[in-house]
Amino acid sequence: MEPGRRRLARPARSLPLRWRIAALAGVAIALLSVLASLTAFWVVRSSLLGDLQESLREDVLTVANLYARGAPGAAGASLAGPTGGVIVQLYDIQGMLLAASMAEFEREGAVLPQETVRIEAGVRDWSGELAGRPVRAAIAPFEFGSAAVIAETSFIARALGQLGRALLVTALALVLISAVAAYLIAAAAIRPIRHLARQAARLGPERLEPIRYRGPSDEVGLLAGALNGLIGRLKTSIDAQRQFLAETSHELRTPLTSLQGYLDRASRKASPEVANELADARRISYSMARLISDLLQLSRGELVQELIPHLVDPYSDVLSPVAEEFPGVVLEGSEGAMLLGDPERLRQLVRNLTANAVRATGSPEGVRLVLEPRGYAVSLVVRDNGPGVPEEIRERIFEKFYKGPGGGTGLGLAIARQIAEMHQGTISVDSAPGRTEFTVTLPLADVPD
């Protein structure tokens, strides 16, 4: 690999955009569902405990007023607690228990702390355990001590447990529903993008037309506008390139035709000593004329169509003349194979590949032309020790007007592929840093036929 040249990093594999959006939306909905469930649980718990404590405060004031007046009657007759099962305890001024409405709450372990029941005014709230049960209490003073109204909270714990289980089941159901909903939302969100991608995939150098988008002027609309702007610039650039090729080819045709005429006349008058050199010059001029004709056809989007078939020895008629044009190129193989083809076209194919290889290596000595028999076919291999062709562009280097890292017009390899296909052959590339092979495989001719 050449110094300073880096291989393009492959993009890291990740989930498709649809699944990423679905995952994000699903997580967001799931978190909201869990948060809503926790909030509902906290609100219901606070409401139940708050209502119970408020009822206890009202009840303890009722009891304290009853004992303050000294009126006859039962303390529990005037209570309106939410459970219907409150316990009343009376304490003296020192905070010692005098009596309780239930015998169980007169025993040790069922008495409120002395510092809690010593109260001079107002109402005091208390929560904890008495007699091994979770309770809440409200304490209020009266003339001879203080009164406490106590209620168990186990029924609230049971209700909250049932509520928690119901909310958990609901949250799990919402998570599952959110996954499906998130996938549908993601699919709907990226549908316009997929539509743009399908239209863009159908575009090419011969088909550059605006992408149709009838949606709102949102982010997808901006993307469609940016793509259409890029397509317009590409079309303008390719049209200018084709116009330049057409005009240049037309301009070259006239002096080349004149040159061919002068060479023809010089060949008829030349001495035997220079006849061979003039024949080589005529051959090169006719090759240039064909190349200019190919450029004209390719600039119009046409294929290379002209083909004059002969019986061709690929070693002596194709590889050897090209090797002579690039002194220093190593030639390997032997004569004897025979195929049906146009020798000028085949030399043009190998010449294009060889010129690219010499340009990539910077020296003809690093290029080899190899003839390899392969059963009923033969391969013409152009091998070099250059930096190689990056894997990500190997599928595109045979496209018309595609310019790789080495530059050029983007037509040499396109012409080479078309010539190979016209001969019912194939062309392929195998490359790694320090070794690149372009292989043209052509069927052998049936000589007796």
C-alpha positions as CSV (number, residue, x, y, z in Angstrom):
1,M,0.0,0.0,0.0
2,E,1.3,3.4,-0.9
3,P,2.5,5.7,2.0
4,G,-0.3,8.0,3.0
5,R,-3.0,5.9,1.4
6,R,-5.5,4.5,3.8
7,R,-8.0,1.8,3.3
8,L,-11.5,3.0,3.9
9,A,-12.9,1.6,7.1
10,R,-16.0,-0.5,6.8
11,P,-19.0,0.8,8.6
12,A,-19.7,-1.0,11.9
13,R,-22.6,-3.5,11.7
14,S,-25.6,-2.4,13.7
15,L,-29.3,-2.9,13.8
16,P,-31.3,-1.5,10.9
17,L,-32.8,1.9,11.4
18,R,-36.3,0.5,11.8
19,W,-35.3,-1.7,14.7
20,R,-33.2,1.1,16.4
21,I,-36.2,3.4,16.3
22,A,-38.5,0.6,17.5
23,A,-36.1,-0.1,20.4
24,L,-35.9,3.5,21.4
25,A,-39.6,4.0,21.2
26,G,-40.3,0.8,23.0
27,V,-37.9,1.6,25.8
28,A,-39.4,5.1,26.1
29,I,-43.0,3.7,26.3
30,A,-41.9,1.0,28.7
31,L,-40.2,3.6,31.0
32,L,-43.3,5.8,30.9
33,S,-45.5,2.8,31.7
34,V,-43.3,1.9,34.7
35,L,-43.2,5.5,35.9
36,A,-47.0,5.8,35.5
37,S,-47.5,2.6,37.5
38,L,-45.2,3.7,40.3
39,T,-46.8,7.1,40.4
40,A,-50.3,5.5,40.6
41,F,-49.1,3.2,43.4
42,W,-47.6,6.2,45.3
43,V,-50.7,8.3,44.9
44,V,-53.1,5.6,46.0
45,R,-50.9,4.7,49.0
46,S,-50.6,8.4,50.1
47,S,-54.3,8.9,49.6
48,L,-55.3,5.8,51.7
49,L,-52.8,6.6,54.5
50,G,-53.7,10.3,54.4
51,D,-57.5,9.6,54.7
52,L,-56.9,7.2,57.5
53,Q,-54.8,9.6,59.5
54,E,-57.3,12.4,58.9
55,S,-60.1,10.2,60.2
56,L,-58.0,9.3,63.3
57,R,-57.4,13.0,64.0
58,E,-61.1,13.7,63.9
59,D,-61.9,10.7,66.1
60,V,-59.3,11.6,68.8
61,L,-60.7,15.1,69.0
62,T,-64.1,13.6,69.5
63,V,-62.8,11.3,72.3
64,A,-60.9,14.2,74.0
65,N,-64.0,16.5,74.0
66,L,-66.1,13.7,75.4
67,Y,-63.8,13.2,78.4
68,A,-63.3,16.9,78.8
69,R,-67.0,17.5,79.3
70,G,-67.4,14.5,81.6
71,A,-70.6,13.5,79.8
72,P,-71.8,10.0,80.2
73,G,-71.6,7.6,77.3
74,A,-69.2,5.2,75.5
75,A,-66.3,6.7,73.6
76,G,-66.7,4.4,70.7
77,A,-70.3,5.4,70.1
78,S,-69.3,8.7,68.5
79,L,-66.4,7.5,66.4
80,A,-66.5,7.5,62.6
81,G,-63.2,5.8,61.7
82,P,-62.9,4.3,58.2
83,T,-62.4,0.7,59.4
84,G,-65.0,0.5,62.1
85,G,-62.3,-1.1,64.3
86,V,-60.4,1.7,66.0
87,I,-58.8,1.2,69.4
88,V,-59.1,3.9,72.1
89,Q,-56.4,4.3,74.8
90,L,-56.4,6.7,77.8
91,Y,-53.2,7.9,79.4
92,D,-52.7,10.0,82.5
93,I,-50.7,13.2,82.8
94,Q,-47.5,11.2,83.3
95,G,-48.1,9.2,80.1
96,M,-49.1,5.9,81.9
97,L,-51.8,3.8,80.3
98,L,-55.1,4.0,82.2
99,A,-57.4,1.9,80.0
100,A,-57.9,0.6,76.5
101,S,-61.0,-0.3,74.5
102,M,-59.5,-3.7,73.8
103,A,-57.8,-5.8,76.5
104,E,-55.0,-6.8,74.0
105,F,-53.9,-3.2,73.9
106,E,-53.5,-2.9,77.7
107,R,-50.6,-5.4,77.7
108,E,-46.9,-4.6,77.5
109,G,-45.8,-4.0,73.9
110,A,-49.1,-2.4,73.0
111,V,-48.5,0.9,74.8
112,L,-47.5,4.1,73.1
113,P,-44.2,5.7,74.2
114,Q,-44.6,8.1,77.2
115,E,-42.9,11.0,75.4
116,T,-45.4,10.6,72.5
117,V,-48.6,10.7,74.7
118,R,-47.4,13.7,76.8
119,I,-49.0,16.4,74.8
120,E,-50.4,19.8,76.0
121,A,-52.3,21.0,73.0
122,G,-53.1,20.1,69.5
123,V,-53.1,16.6,67.9
124,R,-50.0,14.5,67.4
125,D,-49.7,11.7,64.7
126,W,-47.8,8.5,65.3
127,S,-47.1,5.4,63.2
128,G,-45.3,2.1,64.2
129,E,-46.1,-1.3,65.6
130,L,-48.2,-2.2,68.6
131,A,-48.9,-5.7,69.7
132,G,-47.0,-6.9,66.6
133,R,-49.3,-5.1,64.2
134,P,-48.6,-2.1,62.0
135,V,-50.8,0.8,63.2
136,R,-51.3,4.5,63.0
137,A,-52.4,6.7,65.9
138,A,-53.6,10.2,66.7
139,I,-53.1,11.6,70.2
140,A,-54.9,14.6,71.7
141,P,-54.9,16.0,75.4
142,F,-57.8,16.5,77.8
143,E,-58.0,17.7,81.4
144,F,-56.7,14.5,83.1
145,G,-54.3,13.2,80.5
146,S,-54.4,12.3,76.9
147,A,-56.5,10.1,74.6
148,A,-55.2,8.0,71.6
149,V,-57.2,6.6,68.8
150,I,-55.4,3.7,67.0
151,A,-56.2,1.9,63.7
152,E,-54.4,-1.0,62.1
153,T,-53.0,-0.5,58.6
154,S,-52.8,-4.1,57.5
155,F,-55.9,-3.7,55.4
156,I,-54.1,-0.9,53.5
157,A,-51.0,-3.1,53.0
158,R,-53.3,-5.8,51.6
159,A,-55.0,-3.4,49.3
160,L,-51.7,-1.9,48.2
161,G,-50.3,-5.4,47.5
162,Q,-53.3,-6.2,45.3
163,L,-52.9,-2.9,43.6
164,G,-49.2,-3.5,43.1
165,R,-49.7,-6.8,41.5
166,A,-52.4,-5.4,39.2
167,L,-50.1,-2.5,38.2
168,L,-47.2,-4.9,37.6
169,V,-49.3,-7.1,35.2
170,T,-50.6,-3.9,33.5
171,A,-47.0,-2.6,33.2
172,L,-45.8,-5.9,31.6
173,A,-48.8,-5.8,29.2
174,L,-48.0,-2.2,28.3
175,V,-44.3,-3.1,27.7
176,L,-45.4,-5.9,25.2
177,I,-47.9,-3.6,23.6
178,S,-45.4,-0.8,23.4
179,A,-42.9,-3.1,21.6
180,V,-45.5,-3.8,18.8
181,A,-46.6,-0.2,18.7
182,A,-43.0,1.0,18.6
183,Y,-42.3,-1.3,15.6
184,L,-45.4,-0.1,13.7
185,I,-44.4,3.5,14.5
186,A,-40.9,3.0,13.3
187,A,-42.1,1.3,10.1
188,A,-44.4,4.2,9.4
189,A,-41.7,6.7,10.2
190,I,-39.1,5.2,7.8
191,R,-41.5,4.3,5.0
192,P,-40.9,7.6,3.2
193,I,-37.1,7.1,3.6
194,R,-37.4,3.6,2.1
195,H,-39.4,5.0,-0.7
196,L,-36.7,7.5,-1.5
197,A,-34.0,4.7,-1.2
198,R,-35.9,2.5,-3.7
199,Q,-36.1,5.4,-6.2
200,A,-32.4,6.3,-5.7
201,A,-31.4,2.6,-6.2
202,R,-32.9,2.7,-9.7
203,L,-30.8,5.7,-10.7
204,G,-27.6,5.4,-12.7
205,P,-25.3,7.3,-15.1
206,E,-27.9,6.6,-17.9
207,R,-30.9,7.4,-15.7
208,L,-30.6,10.6,-13.6
209,E,-34.1,11.8,-12.9
210,P,-35.5,13.7,-9.9
211,I,-36.9,11.7,-7.0
212,R,-40.6,12.1,-6.5
213,Y,-41.7,13.1,-3.0
214,R,-45.2,14.3,-2.2
215,G,-44.9,14.5,1.6
216,P,-44.7,17.5,3.9
217,S,-41.7,19.8,4.0
218,D,-40.2,18.0,7.0
219,E,-36.8,16.3,7.4
220,V,-37.6,13.7,4.7
221,G,-38.6,16.5,2.4
222,L,-35.3,18.2,3.1
223,L,-33.5,14.9,2.3
224,A,-35.5,14.5,-1.0
225,G,-34.6,18.1,-1.9
226,A,-30.9,17.5,-1.2
227,L,-30.9,14.3,-3.2
228,N,-32.6,16.0,-6.1
229,G,-30.0,18.8,-6.0
230,L,-27.2,16.2,-6.0
231,I,-28.8,14.4,-8.9
232,G,-29.1,17.6,-10.8
233,R,-25.5,18.4,-10.3
234,L,-24.4,14.9,-11.3
235,K,-26.5,15.1,-14.5
236,T,-25.0,18.5,-15.4
237,S,-21.5,17.1,-14.8
238,I,-22.1,13.9,-16.8
239,D,-23.7,15.9,-19.6
240,A,-20.8,18.2,-19.7
241,Q,-18.3,15.3,-19.7
242,R,-20.1,13.6,-22.6
243,Q,-20.3,16.8,-24.5
244,F,-16.6,17.3,-24.0
245,L,-15.8,13.8,-25.2
246,A,-18.0,14.2,-28.2
247,E,-16.5,17.5,-29.2
248,T,-12.9,16.3,-28.5
249,S,-13.5,13.2,-30.5
250,H,-14.9,15.2,-33.4
251,E,-11.9,17.5,-33.2
252,L,-9.5,14.6,-33.2
253,R,-11.1,12.8,-36.1
254,T,-10.1,15.4,-38.8
255,P,-6.3,15.5,-38.1
256,L,-6.2,11.7,-37.5
257,T,-7.9,11.1,-40.9
258,S,-5.3,13.4,-42.5
259,L,-2.5,11.5,-40.7
260,Q,-3.8,8.2,-42.0
261,G,-3.9,9.6,-45.5
262,Y,-0.3,10.8,-45.3
263,L,0.8,7.4,-43.8
264,D,-1.0,5.5,-46.6
265,R,0.7,7.6,-49.3
266,A,4.1,7.3,-47.5
267,S,3.7,3.6,-47.3
268,R,3.2,3.3,-51.0
269,K,6.3,5.3,-51.7
270,A,8.5,4.1,-48.9
271,S,11.6,2.0,-49.3
272,P,11.7,-1.5,-47.7
273,E,13.9,-0.1,-44.9
274,V,11.1,2.0,-43.4
275,A,8.1,0.0,-44.6
276,N,7.8,-1.9,-41.2
277,E,8.0,1.4,-39.2
278,L,5.3,2.9,-41.4
279,A,3.1,-0.2,-41.0
280,D,3.4,0.1,-37.2
281,A,2.5,3.8,-37.4
282,R,-0.6,3.0,-39.6
283,R,-1.7,0.2,-37.2
284,I,-1.4,2.6,-34.2
285,S,-3.3,5.3,-36.1
286,Y,-6.2,2.9,-36.9
287,S,-6.2,1.9,-33.3
288,M,-6.5,5.5,-32.3
289,A,-9.3,6.0,-34.8
290,R,-11.2,3.1,-33.2
291,L,-10.6,4.5,-29.8
292,I,-12.1,7.8,-30.9
293,S,-15.1,6.1,-32.3
294,D,-15.5,4.2,-29.0
295,L,-15.4,7.4,-27.1
296,L,-18.1,8.9,-29.3
297,Q,-20.3,5.8,-28.8
298,L,-19.8,5.8,-25.1
299,S,-20.4,9.5,-24.8
300,R,-23.8,8.8,-26.4
301,G,-24.5,6.0,-24.0
302,E,-24.0,3.4,-26.7
303,L,-22.1,0.1,-26.6
304,V,-19.0,-0.7,-28.6
305,Q,-20.6,-2.4,-31.6
306,E,-18.0,-2.8,-34.3
307,L,-16.4,-6.3,-34.4
308,I,-14.3,-7.8,-37.3
309,P,-13.7,-11.5,-36.3
310,H,-10.5,-13.4,-37.2
311,L,-8.8,-16.5,-36.0
312,V,-6.4,-15.0,-33.4
313,D,-3.5,-16.4,-31.6
314,P,-3.8,-14.6,-28.2
315,Y,-0.1,-14.8,-27.5
316,S,1.4,-13.6,-30.8
317,D,-1.5,-11.4,-32.0
318,V,-2.6,-9.8,-28.8
319,L,-0.2,-10.0,-25.8
320,S,3.1,-9.7,-27.7
321,P,2.2,-6.5,-29.6
322,V,0.9,-4.9,-26.4
323,A,4.1,-5.9,-24.6
324,E,6.2,-4.2,-27.3
325,E,4.3,-1.0,-26.8
326,F,5.3,-1.0,-23.1
327,P,9.0,-1.8,-22.9
328,G,9.8,-3.5,-19.7
329,V,6.5,-5.4,-19.3
330,V,7.2,-9.1,-18.8
331,L,5.4,-11.5,-21.2
332,E,4.6,-15.1,-20.2
333,G,3.0,-17.9,-22.1
334,S,3.3,-19.6,-25.5
335,E,1.8,-19.7,-29.0
336,G,-0.6,-22.2,-30.3
337,A,-4.0,-21.3,-28.8
338,M,-6.6,-20.1,-31.2
339,L,-9.7,-18.1,-30.6
340,L,-12.2,-16.3,-32.8
341,G,-12.2,-12.5,-32.3
342,D,-11.2,-9.1,-33.5
343,P,-7.4,-8.7,-32.9
344,E,-7.6,-4.9,-32.8
345,R,-10.4,-5.0,-30.2
346,L,-8.6,-7.6,-28.1
347,R,-5.3,-5.6,-28.3
348,Q,-7.3,-2.5,-27.2
349,L,-8.7,-4.4,-24.3
350,V,-5.3,-5.6,-23.1
351,R,-3.7,-2.2,-23.8
352,N,-6.2,-0.5,-21.6
353,L,-5.6,-2.9,-18.7
354,T,-1.8,-2.7,-19.2
355,A,-1.8,1.1,-19.3
356,N,-3.8,1.1,-16.0
357,A,-1.3,-1.4,-14.4
358,V,1.7,0.6,-15.5
359,R,0.2,3.8,-14.1
360,A,-0.6,2.0,-10.8
361,T,2.9,0.6,-10.4
362,G,4.7,3.6,-11.8
363,S,7.0,1.3,-13.9
364,P,6.5,-1.3,-16.7
365,E,8.8,-3.7,-14.9
366,G,6.2,-4.4,-12.3
367,V,3.6,-5.6,-14.9
368,R,3.2,-9.1,-16.3
369,L,1.1,-10.3,-19.2
370,V,0.3,-13.9,-18.8
371,L,-1.5,-16.4,-21.1
372,E,-3.1,-19.2,-19.2
373,P,-4.9,-22.2,-20.9
374,R,-8.0,-23.3,-19.1
375,G,-9.6,-26.3,-20.8
376,Y,-11.9,-25.0,-23.6
377,A,-11.0,-21.4,-22.8
378,V,-7.9,-19.2,-22.4
379,S,-7.2,-16.4,-19.9
380,L,-5.3,-13.2,-20.6
381,V,-4.0,-12.1,-17.2
382,V,-2.6,-8.6,-16.6
383,R,-0.8,-8.8,-13.2
384,D,0.9,-5.9,-11.3
385,N,2.5,-5.3,-8.0
386,G,0.8,-2.0,-7.3
387,P,-1.1,-0.8,-4.3
388,G,-4.3,-2.7,-5.2
389,V,-7.9,-1.9,-5.8
390,P,-9.9,-1.1,-2.7
391,E,-12.6,-3.8,-2.1
392,E,-15.4,-1.3,-1.8
393,I,-15.0,0.0,-5.4
394,R,-14.2,-3.2,-7.3
395,E,-17.8,-3.7,-8.4
396,R,-17.9,-0.1,-9.8
397,I,-14.6,0.2,-11.7
398,F,-16.1,-1.2,-14.8
399,E,-18.9,1.4,-14.9
400,K,-18.8,4.1,-17.5
401,F,-17.4,7.4,-16.2
402,Y,-16.5,6.0,-12.8
403,K,-13.1,7.2,-11.8
404,G,-11.1,5.3,-9.2
405,P,-8.2,6.5,-7.1
406,G,-5.9,6.3,-10.1
407,G,-7.8,8.9,-12.0
408,G,-8.4,8.7,-15.8
409,T,-11.5,9.3,-17.9
410,G,-13.5,6.4,-16.4
411,L,-13.9,4.8,-19.9
412,G,-10.9,2.4,-20.2
413,L,-12.3,-0.4,-18.1
414,A,-15.8,0.1,-19.4
415,I,-14.6,-0.4,-22.9
416,A,-12.5,-3.4,-21.8
417,R,-15.6,-5.1,-20.3
418,Q,-17.7,-4.4,-23.4
419,I,-15.0,-5.9,-25.7
420,A,-14.8,-9.0,-23.5
421,E,-18.5,-9.5,-23.5
422,M,-18.7,-9.1,-27.3
423,H,-16.3,-12.0,-27.5
424,Q,-18.6,-14.1,-25.2
425,G,-15.9,-13.7,-22.5
426,T,-15.7,-12.4,-19.0
427,I,-13.4,-10.0,-17.2
428,S,-12.8,-10.0,-13.4
429,V,-10.4,-8.4,-10.9
430,D,-8.7,-10.0,-7.9
431,S,-6.7,-7.5,-5.8
432,A,-4.8,-7.2,-2.5
433,P,-2.1,-4.7,-1.5
434,G,1.0,-5.5,-3.6
435,R,-0.9,-7.7,-6.1
436,T,-3.6,-7.0,-8.6
437,E,-4.9,-9.3,-11.4
438,F,-7.3,-8.5,-14.2
439,T,-8.3,-11.7,-15.9
440,V,-10.0,-11.9,-19.3
441,T,-11.4,-15.4,-20.0
442,L,-12.3,-16.1,-23.7
443,P,-13.6,-19.3,-25.3
444,L,-11.2,-21.1,-27.7
445,A,-12.3,-21.5,-31.3
446,D,-13.3,-24.8,-32.8
447,V,-10.5,-24.9,-35.4
448,P,-11.9,-27.7,-37.6
449,D,-15.2,-25.9,-37.9
